[in-house]
Protein backbone atom coordinates (compact mmCIF):
# COMPACT_ATOMS: atom_id res chain seq x y z
CA UNK A 1 0.00 0.00 0.00
CA UNK A 2 1.27 3.48 -0.84
CA UNK A 3 2.20 5.79 2.01
CA UNK A 4 -0.62 8.14 2.99
CA UNK A 5 -0.49 11.38 4.92
CA UNK A 6 -2.12 11.40 8.34
CA UNK A 7 -5.25 13.19 7.10
CA UNK A 8 -5.48 10.91 4.06
CA UNK A 9 -5.21 7.83 6.29
CA UNK A 10 -8.08 9.14 8.42
CA UNK A 11 -10.15 9.65 5.28
CA UNK A 12 -9.44 6.09 4.12
CA UNK A 13 -10.27 4.69 7.56
CA UNK A 14 -13.60 6.52 7.51
CA UNK A 15 -14.39 5.16 4.03
CA UNK A 16 -13.55 1.61 5.12
CA UNK A 17 -15.62 2.06 8.28
CA UNK A 18 -18.66 2.91 6.16
CA UNK A 19 -18.00 -0.09 3.91
CA UNK A 20 -17.85 -2.36 6.98
CA UNK A 21 -21.14 -0.90 8.20
CA UNK A 22 -22.79 -2.06 4.96
CA UNK A 23 -20.99 -5.41 5.01
CA UNK A 24 -22.41 -6.08 8.46
CA UNK A 25 -25.81 -6.73 6.88
CA UNK A 26 -24.51 -9.22 4.35
CA UNK A 27 -23.67 -12.84 5.09
CA UNK A 28 -22.56 -13.71 1.57
CA UNK A 29 -19.68 -11.24 1.22
CA UNK A 30 -16.28 -11.61 2.86
CA UNK A 31 -15.10 -8.40 4.54
CA UNK A 32 -11.40 -9.12 4.06
CA UNK A 33 -11.90 -9.82 0.38
CA UNK A 34 -13.87 -6.61 -0.18
CA UNK A 35 -11.27 -4.53 1.66
CA UNK A 36 -8.52 -6.17 -0.38
CA UNK A 37 -10.34 -5.20 -3.60
CA UNK A 38 -10.61 -1.61 -2.37
CA UNK A 39 -6.91 -1.54 -1.48
CA UNK A 40 -5.99 -2.84 -4.93
CA UNK A 41 -8.15 -0.20 -6.63
CA UNK A 42 -6.54 2.57 -4.61
CA UNK A 43 -3.06 1.17 -5.28
CA UNK A 44 -3.64 1.26 -9.03
CA UNK A 45 -5.15 4.74 -8.95
CA UNK A 46 -2.28 6.16 -6.91
CA UNK A 47 0.52 4.46 -8.85
CA UNK A 48 3.27 7.02 -9.52
CA UNK A 49 1.73 9.62 -7.18
CA UNK A 50 4.28 11.38 -4.93
CA UNK A 51 4.23 10.08 -1.38
CA UNK A 52 2.92 10.62 1.20
CA UNK A 53 -0.37 10.97 -0.68
CA UNK A 54 -2.33 14.05 0.35
CA UNK A 55 -5.90 13.98 1.63
CA UNK A 56 -7.26 15.82 -1.44
CA UNK A 57 -5.62 13.32 -3.79
CA UNK A 58 -7.08 10.38 -1.90
CA UNK A 59 -10.51 12.01 -1.79
CA UNK A 60 -10.53 12.28 -5.57
CA UNK A 61 -9.66 8.58 -5.82
CA UNK A 62 -12.40 7.62 -3.37
CA UNK A 63 -14.87 9.77 -5.30
CA UNK A 64 -14.07 7.79 -8.44
CA UNK A 65 -14.48 4.55 -6.50
CA UNK A 66 -18.00 5.63 -5.58
CA UNK A 67 -20.14 5.38 -2.49
CA UNK A 68 -19.20 2.79 0.16
CA UNK A 69 -22.64 1.25 -0.34
CA UNK A 70 -21.80 0.14 -3.89
CA UNK A 71 -19.50 -2.58 -2.53
CA UNK A 72 -22.55 -4.35 -1.13
CA UNK A 73 -25.16 -4.99 -3.84
CA UNK A 74 -28.81 -4.98 -2.70
CA UNK A 75 -29.21 -8.68 -3.42
CA UNK A 76 -26.44 -9.45 -0.91
CA UNK A 77 -28.29 -7.71 1.93
CA UNK A 78 -30.67 -9.47 4.29
CA UNK A 79 -34.11 -7.94 4.90
CA UNK A 80 -33.03 -6.26 8.13
CA UNK A 81 -30.04 -4.70 6.40
CA UNK A 82 -32.20 -3.36 3.59
CA UNK A 83 -34.49 -1.74 6.15
CA UNK A 84 -31.63 -0.27 8.21
CA UNK A 85 -29.81 1.17 5.20
CA UNK A 86 -32.94 3.06 4.17
CA UNK A 87 -32.68 5.05 7.40
CA UNK A 88 -30.70 8.31 7.61
CA UNK A 89 -26.97 7.55 7.81
CA UNK A 90 -25.63 10.99 8.65
CA UNK A 91 -24.38 11.02 12.24
CA UNK A 92 -25.65 14.60 12.49
CA UNK A 93 -29.19 13.46 11.72
CA UNK A 94 -31.07 13.32 15.02
CA UNK A 95 -34.41 12.00 13.74
CA UNK A 96 -33.93 8.49 15.08
CA UNK A 97 -32.77 9.80 18.45
CA UNK A 98 -35.75 12.15 18.71
CA UNK A 99 -38.19 9.41 17.65
CA UNK A 100 -36.82 6.93 20.18
CA UNK A 101 -37.02 9.43 23.03
CA UNK A 102 -40.53 10.52 22.00
CA UNK A 103 -41.81 6.93 22.14
CA UNK A 104 -40.09 6.49 25.51
CA UNK A 105 -41.85 9.56 26.92
CA UNK A 106 -45.19 8.40 25.50
CA UNK A 107 -44.74 5.03 27.17
CA UNK A 108 -43.83 6.68 30.47
CA UNK A 109 -46.95 8.86 30.34
CA UNK A 110 -49.14 5.85 29.61
CA UNK A 111 -47.79 4.16 32.75
CA UNK A 112 -49.71 6.71 34.80
CA UNK A 113 -52.85 5.93 32.80
CA UNK A 114 -52.41 2.17 33.35
CA UNK A 115 -52.60 1.54 29.63
CA UNK A 116 -51.25 -1.68 28.08
CA UNK A 117 -50.13 0.42 25.09
CA UNK A 118 -47.08 1.48 27.08
CA UNK A 119 -45.43 -1.82 26.16
CA UNK A 120 -45.88 -1.03 22.47
CA UNK A 121 -44.34 2.43 22.86
CA UNK A 122 -41.40 1.11 24.89
CA UNK A 123 -40.81 -1.61 22.29
CA UNK A 124 -40.90 0.96 19.48
CA UNK A 125 -38.47 3.20 21.37
CA UNK A 126 -36.06 0.30 21.90
CA UNK A 127 -36.19 -0.86 18.27
CA UNK A 128 -35.56 2.66 16.97
CA UNK A 129 -32.66 3.13 19.41
CA UNK A 130 -31.09 -0.14 18.24
CA UNK A 131 -31.56 0.95 14.64
CA UNK A 132 -29.76 4.22 15.44
CA UNK A 133 -26.85 2.25 16.89
CA UNK A 134 -26.71 0.06 13.80
CA UNK A 135 -26.70 3.10 11.51
CA UNK A 136 -23.99 4.84 13.52
CA UNK A 137 -21.70 1.80 13.44
CA UNK A 138 -18.41 2.74 15.09
CA UNK A 139 -19.16 6.45 14.93
CA UNK A 140 -19.43 8.30 18.23
CA UNK A 141 -23.08 9.16 18.88
CA UNK A 142 -22.11 12.29 20.77
CA UNK A 143 -24.98 14.05 22.49
CA UNK A 144 -27.51 11.69 20.90
CA UNK A 145 -26.62 9.24 23.69
CA UNK A 146 -28.83 11.25 26.05
CA UNK A 147 -31.84 10.39 23.88
CA UNK A 148 -30.93 6.79 23.01
CA UNK A 149 -29.37 5.42 26.18
CA UNK A 150 -32.36 5.71 28.58
CA UNK A 151 -34.44 3.05 26.81
CA UNK A 152 -31.35 0.93 26.13
CA UNK A 153 -30.47 1.03 29.83
CA UNK A 154 -34.04 0.14 30.85
CA UNK A 155 -34.24 -2.88 28.57
CA UNK A 156 -30.65 -3.86 29.31
CA UNK A 157 -31.26 -3.79 33.08
CA UNK A 158 -34.36 -5.97 32.66
CA UNK A 159 -32.40 -8.37 30.45
CA UNK A 160 -29.56 -8.64 32.98
CA UNK A 161 -32.00 -9.14 35.88
CA UNK A 162 -33.81 -11.95 34.08
CA UNK A 163 -30.60 -13.56 32.82
CA UNK A 164 -28.70 -13.54 36.10
CA UNK A 165 -31.39 -13.46 38.79
CA UNK A 166 -34.34 -15.11 37.06
CA UNK A 167 -33.08 -18.62 37.93
CA UNK A 168 -33.18 -17.67 41.64
CA UNK A 169 -36.92 -16.99 41.43
CA UNK A 170 -37.48 -20.11 39.35
CA UNK A 171 -35.48 -22.27 41.75
CA UNK A 172 -37.26 -20.78 44.76
CA UNK A 173 -40.66 -21.44 43.22
CA UNK A 174 -39.67 -25.02 42.42
CA UNK A 175 -38.35 -25.50 45.95
CA UNK A 176 -41.54 -24.16 47.51
CA UNK A 177 -43.55 -26.52 45.33
CA UNK A 178 -41.40 -29.53 46.20
CA UNK A 179 -41.74 -28.77 49.90
CA UNK A 180 -45.43 -29.62 49.65
CA UNK A 181 -44.40 -33.25 49.14
CA UNK A 182 -44.51 -35.21 52.39
CA UNK A 183 -41.36 -37.13 51.49
CA UNK A 184 -39.37 -33.87 51.12
CA UNK A 185 -40.58 -32.53 54.45
CA UNK A 186 -39.68 -35.74 56.27
CA UNK A 187 -36.15 -35.94 54.86
CA UNK A 188 -34.92 -32.41 55.71
CA UNK A 189 -34.89 -30.17 58.73
CA UNK A 190 -35.32 -26.96 56.77
CA UNK A 191 -38.36 -24.76 56.90
CA UNK A 192 -40.25 -23.99 53.73
CA UNK A 193 -38.70 -20.50 53.41
CA UNK A 194 -35.15 -21.73 53.95
CA UNK A 195 -35.74 -24.67 51.61
CA UNK A 196 -37.06 -22.34 48.90
CA UNK A 197 -34.13 -19.92 49.33
CA UNK A 198 -31.54 -22.69 49.20
CA UNK A 199 -33.24 -24.16 46.13
CA UNK A 200 -33.07 -20.77 44.43
CA UNK A 201 -29.41 -20.35 45.38
CA UNK A 202 -28.59 -23.85 44.12
CA UNK A 203 -30.22 -23.27 40.74
CA UNK A 204 -28.58 -19.84 40.46
CA UNK A 205 -25.08 -21.11 41.24
CA UNK A 206 -25.35 -23.93 38.70
CA UNK A 207 -26.77 -21.53 36.10
CA UNK A 208 -23.94 -19.02 36.62
CA UNK A 209 -21.36 -21.76 36.15
CA UNK A 210 -22.96 -22.95 32.91
CA UNK A 211 -23.66 -19.43 31.63
CA UNK A 212 -20.06 -18.37 32.26
CA UNK A 213 -18.78 -21.31 30.21
CA UNK A 214 -21.23 -20.53 27.40
CA UNK A 215 -20.21 -16.87 27.32
CA UNK A 216 -16.55 -17.87 27.33
CA UNK A 217 -17.12 -19.54 23.97
CA UNK A 218 -19.71 -17.07 22.67
CA UNK A 219 -19.23 -13.63 24.33
CA UNK A 220 -21.29 -12.08 21.54
CA UNK A 221 -24.41 -13.60 23.10
CA UNK A 222 -24.07 -10.96 25.83
CA UNK A 223 -22.39 -8.16 23.89
CA UNK A 224 -25.02 -7.91 21.17
CA UNK A 225 -28.17 -7.60 23.35
CA UNK A 226 -26.41 -5.13 25.67
CA UNK A 227 -24.66 -3.05 23.04
CA UNK A 228 -22.97 -0.63 23.56
CA UNK A 229 -22.68 -1.14 27.32
CA UNK A 230 -21.16 -4.62 27.09
CA UNK A 231 -18.82 -3.96 24.16
CA UNK A 232 -15.87 -4.47 26.49
CA UNK A 233 -17.09 -7.83 27.74
CA UNK A 234 -14.37 -10.44 27.18
CA UNK A 235 -14.27 -14.24 27.56
CA UNK A 236 -12.05 -13.79 30.62
CA UNK A 237 -14.82 -11.90 32.38
CA UNK A 238 -17.20 -14.76 31.73
CA UNK A 239 -14.93 -16.99 33.81
CA UNK A 240 -15.48 -14.58 36.70
CA UNK A 241 -19.18 -15.40 36.45
CA UNK A 242 -18.44 -19.12 36.58
CA UNK A 243 -16.17 -18.50 39.55
CA UNK A 244 -18.97 -16.61 41.30
CA UNK A 245 -21.22 -19.60 40.70
CA UNK A 246 -18.69 -21.97 42.24
CA UNK A 247 -18.25 -19.64 45.22
CA UNK A 248 -22.01 -19.40 45.73
CA UNK A 249 -22.28 -23.18 45.55
CA UNK A 250 -19.59 -23.59 48.23
CA UNK A 251 -21.22 -20.99 50.48
CA UNK A 252 -24.56 -22.74 50.04
CA UNK A 253 -23.04 -26.10 50.98
CA UNK A 254 -21.47 -24.55 54.09
CA UNK A 255 -24.74 -22.89 55.06
CA UNK A 256 -26.70 -26.12 54.74
CA UNK A 257 -24.11 -28.01 56.79
CA UNK A 258 -24.26 -25.43 59.60
CA UNK A 259 -28.05 -25.30 59.48
CA UNK A 260 -28.41 -29.06 59.68
CA UNK A 261 -26.08 -29.05 62.72
CA UNK A 262 -28.30 -26.58 64.54
CA UNK A 263 -26.19 -23.45 64.06
CA UNK A 264 -29.32 -21.58 62.97
CA UNK A 265 -31.80 -23.18 65.34
CA UNK A 266 -33.58 -19.87 65.69
CA UNK A 267 -34.87 -20.25 62.13
CA UNK A 268 -35.91 -23.87 62.46
CA UNK A 269 -39.71 -24.21 62.13
Secondary structure by P-SEA (a helix, b strand, c coil): cccccaaaaaaaaaaaaaaaaaacccccccaaaaaaaaaaaaaaaaccccccccaaaaaaaaaaacccccccccccccaaaaaaaacccccccaaaaaaaaaaaaaaaaaaaacccaaaaaaaaaaaaaaaaaaaaccccccccccccaaaaaaaaaaaaaaaccaaaaaaaaaaaaaaacaaaaaaccccaaaaaaaaaaaaaaaaaaaaaaaaaacccccccccccccccccaaaaaaaaaaaaaaaaaaaaaaaaaaacccccccc
